[in-house]
Amino acid sequence: MKLSVYHTPELTPSEFLPDTAVVIDVLRATTTIATALDVGAEAVAAYRSIDNLMQDSQDWPETLRLRAGERGGSKVEGCDLGNSPLEFSPEQMKNKRLFISTTNGTRAIESVTKASTVLTSAFINRKATVDYLLEKDNHQSVWLVGSGWEGGYSLEDTALAGALAKLLLENTKVPITIENDEVIAAVALYSQWEDRLLDLFYQASHGKRLLGLGCQKDLEYCSSLDIIDTLPIQKEKGVFVKLDV
Ligand code: 3SL
């Protein structure tokens, strides 16, 4: 497996795609997507644009859809939900399709939708992500793509890229080739903070933004390691379903 880390979607090569892209937006889109599927959503459809989300979701039966929209950390008017994974309950989500648009996470997803396999990952399903990457032999090239914040680097996304890379490199089944320096930097970042992930989130600019919005509990949840086995996998452009590992 040839492994690369990209801190933001803008830093990914534009002339080719990997076999497998793993999109990361720890705070909070990919944590929310995994949670929605874990509590029973039929699928999650990710949109860069709120207008497109509204248009497409219009065609879906009202009783079988939920709309989640976030900009700048806050809920978008007209949506049922914002982007807090703690808002998602089994009662409300069961068998529904979640249509979601967020500032950076769903934009990052859109940048790699054409890869053969697209997964989303978070700390809550880190091990499930790695187990899947090691179990199948069709992941010749793998990109771990952070969402960042509006084109810039984000600590928490690179920390998860490091956590995934570290676990992959520790395995003895599949030989891994490190394709760029970002892999080594991400592993170093994660290794320094692995026992204090929540403290890392407090240092991160988006962690501070969310704290300012009163989302302390979200930070705690998003820093929980390996608490679910649900792995979101793209089944059609921008639409993710649950893969149980
Ligand atoms: O940037 C994003 O896509 C969001 O996850 C940001 S927030 O955590 O909902 O504020």
Residues whose N, C-alpha, C, O or C-beta is under 5 A from the ligand:
A	BS01	3SL	D25 L27 R28 A29 E70 G72 G73 N83 T102 T103 N104 G105 T106
